[in-house]
Amino acid sequence: MSKLLIKGGTVVFADRHEICDILIEDKKIIKIAKNVEDKAAQVIDASGLHVFPGLIDMHVHLREPGFEYKEDIASGSAAAVRGGFTQVCCMPNTKPVCDNAAVVGYIVARGREVNLCKVRPIGAITVDEAGEQLAEIGKMKEAGAVAVSDDGRPVSNARIMRLAMEYASDFGLICLSHCEDKDLVDGGVVNEGYNSTLAGLKGIPRAAEEIMLAREIILAETLGKRAHICHVSTKGGVQLLREAKKRGVAVTAETCPHYFTLTDEVVTSFDANTKVNPPIREAEDVAAIREGLRDGTLDCIVTDHAPHHRDEKNVEYNLAAFGISGIETSFSLSYTYLVKGGVLTLEQLADRMSAAPAKILGLEGGSIVVGGVADVMIADLNEAYIIDSKEFVSKGKNTPFNGMQAYGRVKYTIVDGGIKYRG
């Protein structure tokens, strides 16, 4: 196996960042020190660049099998490594639904065949994501599933969710909950408030998310099991999580860049690229999400990468598909708004985008340590650029961030010691 030597970069560790070299061999980091030399190694000059642990996205939609016109594992993996991600965990709302070992095995095999980032399937909680009968969680775990979720649909039946938490725990997995009371959503498409009224669009109240979030906390606390909350978007949700963690409830949570960068004023443009579920909220929610990330109430940043064909967005707002193609902009937006914005340190950003997802799902990686897996991302934090979806390698060009300036260009993505992206 060839060697790779990363020279002169500022390495972001869990507790500090400092300039040093990293020597990689046989998929592992074998040395971290200053002035490392190895004549047999390929050298990356990382002077002036920052070296992060490979990013891990525990919430993406790669659309394969069944919706390859939106995205497939090859295009999604290419987008992932362009965004600095070395591992992605793909949600089960495919066709057929990823609710059995055969589909899980297919996704694992396709990920290995594409051989860019590591593709980790998430199995469905219920058969066909219908919310009525538990899927075969144990068999999916054996086939390679790293968690279970009915993301895209809530598990409305509390008894089913209770059983899911218990069974998943028995197999060492965690339930990732899409918190949404469908009766309260009632056909809404944007956040309920002043701007929904101004735009004449039906609103989704914060309570639709918070009621289900509270239920999951109560179940986790009652059962003594773990639960994970997907794409938190509201101030009230952050507060519920903060209080639960203070009580010792084993609950973790994620949020997405669009929830700490945008407010619902954007929906008055009627740009369907701003349509996402849960919806973009108000300024007080944005502030609460940022504070939740800062104090650790929100454990990690995910993308909820949801690519769509242009025809699914180029329609009336009410008819457009929900979702944002976010995996190629997530790191830059997070660095720009959170680190440059004074919310997080570099070390905290690395935790929220790498170490925390690895810990929650029990994955390898998440840190730069001797003996650890050689999954690394190298970025130029000083480079500013204008986001342009025409440059995306994802099939999905649906982003509300077109034309915005961001800092932090990914220059290299290294997976198992191999260079998978060079920017």
N, C-alpha and C positions, 0 to 999 in steps of 0.2 A: 504493500500500500504506500502510495506517495505521501510525502510530508507537505504540510502547508505552514508557513510562518507569517504571522501578522505582526508587522513591525511598526512601533512608534505611535500606536493609537492610544487614545484615552479610554481605558477599559472601565466600564461601569459595573462595579461589583455590588453586592447587596448593601454594603455599608459605606462605600466610598467610591471615588473614581480617580484613577491615576494613570499616568503614561507608563506602559510596559508592553512587552511582547508576548505573544501567545504562539506556542508550537503545537501543532496538531498532527497526529499520526493514527492510522487505523481507527478512524471515527471518534477518537477521543482527544481531549486536551491533555497533553503530557507534560507541558511546562508553561509556567507563567512567571516571567522575571524581566528584568531590564537587560538590554544588550545581549539577547539570545542570538546565537549564530548556529546555522546548520546548512552546510554547503549542498546537502541533498534535497533541501526543501524549496518548493515554489514560494516566492515571497510576495506578499501584498504590502505595499507601502501605505500605511494608515496614518501617516503624519498629518495632523490637523483634523483628523476624523475621530469619531467616537465609536467604540466597539461595545455593542449590547448583546446580552443573551438573545438567542433567536426568539422572535415574538411568537406567541401562541394565541390563536383566536379560537375560543371555545364556543363560538356561535356564528356559523356561516351556512349559507344555502348554496350548494354546488349544483343542485337541480338534476343531477344524474343519479339514477335512471329516470327517463320519462319526459323531462323538460329541457332537453339539450338545446333547443332553440333559444333558451334564455342564457344557459351556461352549461358547461360540462366539467368533468373532473380535470381535464387537460387545461382548458382555458382558466378555470378557477384556480388551479395550482400555479399557473403562470402569473396570474394576478396576485396571488398570495406572496410569492417570492419577490415580486416587484415591490410589494408593500413591506417587505422585511420579515414576513412570517415563515417560520420553519415547520410549524405544525398548525393544522386547522381541523376543527371538529364540526362535521357537517350534520345538519338537522335532517330529520327523517321524512319531511313532507315532500317525498318524491312520488313517482308513479311507476311501479307499485310503491306503496309506502314502505319504508325501511322498518318493518315490524317483524322480521324473521331472520334466521341465520343466513339464509340464501342471499338476501339482499345485502346484509352486512358484509358477507364474504365477497360479494361482487364489488362493493365499494372499496374494500381493503385491497383486492387484487388490482383494480383499476388505478388506485393511488400508487401502488408499487410499480405498475407498468409505466405510468407517466413519469414517476421518479423525479419529481421536483421537491415539493414539500411532503411532509408526512400527513396523510389523510386519515383522520380518525372518525369512524362513523358513530353517530348517536342513534340508538334504537328508539322506536316509538314506545310510549308507555302502554298504549292500547292498540288493539287490532284495527288497522286502517285509520288510526287516529280518530276513531269514532267515539271514544270515551266510554265504551260499554263493557269491554272485556280486556283483561290484561294480555299484553303480548308475551311471547316466550322470552322473558328477560334473561334467564340463565343461559339459554342456547345462544342468544345474541351476544352475551358477554363472552362465551367460548369462541364465537366467530370473530370477535374483535371490537365490539361496541364498548365505548368508554363512559357512557352515561345513557340515560333514557329521558325522553321528552316527547310531548305532543305539540311542540312549538308550532305556532301558526294557529293552533286551536287550544283553548283551555280545557283541562279536565274538569268539567263542571260538577261531576258527581264526587262528593267528598269521600264517600266510602271507597270508591275506586282509587282515589288519590292516596288514601290511607294505606290500602293494600299495596299500592305501587311503592310507597316509601318503605314499607316493611320488606317487600320482596327484593327491591333494589339493594337495600342495605345488606340483606343476606348474601348477595352476590358481589358485594364490595363496590356497588355503583351508587350514583346519586341521581335523584330526579331533578331535572331542570324545568321549572314551572313558568309557563306563559300565563301571566296573571291578567285575566280579562273576564269580567262578568258580561256575557253576551246580551243579557236582557237589558243591562244599562247602556251598553254600546248602541244597540237598537239602530243599526245602520249608520252610525256616525262616521265621519271621515277625518275630522280635525279636532283639536282641543276645544272643549266647550268653554266659551268666554266671549269677551268683547270682539275679538277678531273673527270668530266663527259667525257671530251675528252680522258683523260688518260685511263679511264675504258672502253671507247667505248660504253657508254650508252647515250641515248638521253636525253638532258637536258631540264629543265623547267626554264625559265627566271624569275627573281624576278618580272619583270613587269606583269607577269600573275596574281600575287597576288595583286600588288600595284594598277593596273588600276581599278580593281573591288573595292578595298578598298577605293580609291578616290571617286568612284561613290557613295558608301554608305554614305561617309561623306557629299558629296554634297546634296544627297537626304535628309539626316537627317537635314542638315542646312537649306535647302530650305523649308522643311515642318515644321520645329520646332519640330520634333519627335526624339525619342531615337533610337539608333542603337547600336548593339553590334557586334564586329568583332571577328570571331573565329580564333584560332590557328595562331597568327601573327608570321611570321618567318623571316622577312627581315628588314634590317636597314632602307630602304626607307619607309616601312610601319610604323615603329616606328616614323619616322620623320613626316609623314603625320598626324598621330594621335596626336603627340605633338602640331603641329601647329593648328590642329582643336580644340583641347581642350583650347588652348590659346584664340581662337576666341569665346569660349563658346558653341561650338557644343556639343550636348548631346550624345556623343559617348563614349562607353566603349570597352575594348578589353582584350583578354586573350592570354596567350601563354602556352607552354608545356615544361616539363623538357628536352626533347630531343633537344629543340631549344636553351637552354642556357647551355648545357653540351657537345654536340657533334658538330664536324665540318664534312663537306662533304668528308674529307679524308677517313671516315669509309666506303664509298661505294666502294672504290678500293679493299676491301676484298671480294666483291661480296656476302656478307652475306645478304640475303633477309630480315633479321630482321631489317636492317637499312632502308628499303624502307617504306616511309611514305609520306602522302600528307597533306599539302605542304612538300616539301623535306627538309632534313637537309641542312643547308646553310654553309657559310664560316665563318672564325674567326671574321671578322668585323661585321657580322650579330649577332653572339653570343654576342659580346661585346655590341652591340646596344640593344639587348633584355635584357641583364642584367641591363643596364642603364635605360631602359624603365621601368623595374620592380622597380628599386630603386627610380626613381623620380615620379612614379605613372602614367606615360603615359600608361603603361600596368597595368590594374587594378587587374587582378587575374591570378592565375596559375590553369590550368586544366590538365587533363591527356590525353584527346582524346583517352581513353582506347578503343582499337580496337583489340580484341582477334580474332585469326584465327586458324583454324585447321592446324596441322603441314604440311599436304599435300599441303596447299595453299602457304606455304612459302618454302617448300623443292623442289623448281623448279628453272628454270633459272630466273635471276633477272628481266628480262623484263616481264615475265609471272606471277611473284609472286604478291600476294595481297598487297595492301598498308595497313600499320597500325602496331601499337606497343601495346602490352599488358602492360599497365603502371600504373594501379591503386595501385598495391602492392609495388611499388618502388618510387612513386612520392614524398612522404613526405621526405624520406631519402635522395633522390637526391637533393631535394630543400634545405633541411637543410645543406647538405654537401657542395654544390656548392655556395649557396647564403649566408647562415649565417656564416658557417665556412670560406667561401670564402671572407667574408667582404663586401658583397653587400647589404644585408638586416640585420636588427635587428630581434630578435625573435618576437617583436611586429609587425613588418612589414610582416614577414612571416605568422603570424596568420591572419593578415588582408588579404593578397593576397590569402590565401587558405581557408578562412572561412568568415570573415566579409564582404569582397567585393562581393563574389558571392551571399551571402544572401541579400545584399542591392540591387544588380542589378536585382535579380529575385523576390524580395519581400518575401523572405522566413523567417521563424522563425530561431532563432539561430544565430550563427556567433560570439558570444561573451559570456564571463562568467560573468554574473550579477545576483544579487539576484532577484528572480522572473522570470528569464529567463528559457527557456527550458533546461533540463538537458542532453544536448548532449555534450560529453566531450571525449577527446582523451588524453591518458597518454603515454609518450614516455621516453625512456632512451637515452638521447642525447650523452652520452659518449660511448655507445656500438657501436663498429664497427663490420661490418659483410660483407661477400662476397655475392653479389647477385647471386642467383642460381635459375633459372626458374623451376627447378625440385621441388622446395619448394612451388611454386605458387599454390593457390587453384583455381584460374581462370583456365578455360579450355584452355585459350590461353597462351602458353609458349613463344610467339614470342617477345623477348626483345633483344635489342642490348647491354644491360648492363650486360650480363652474365660475371661473373668473376671480376667485378669491386667492389672495396671496397666502402662502404657507411657508414655513421654514422646516428644514430637515429632510434632505434628499437621501433616500436609501442608495448606497453605492455598491454594496455586496450583500448577498444572502448566502450563507454557507450552511449546508445541511449534511450532517454526518461527515464533516470534513471536506465535502465537495462543493465547489462554487456553482450555485444554481442560478444566480442572477448577478449580473455586473452592470451597474448603471453608469 
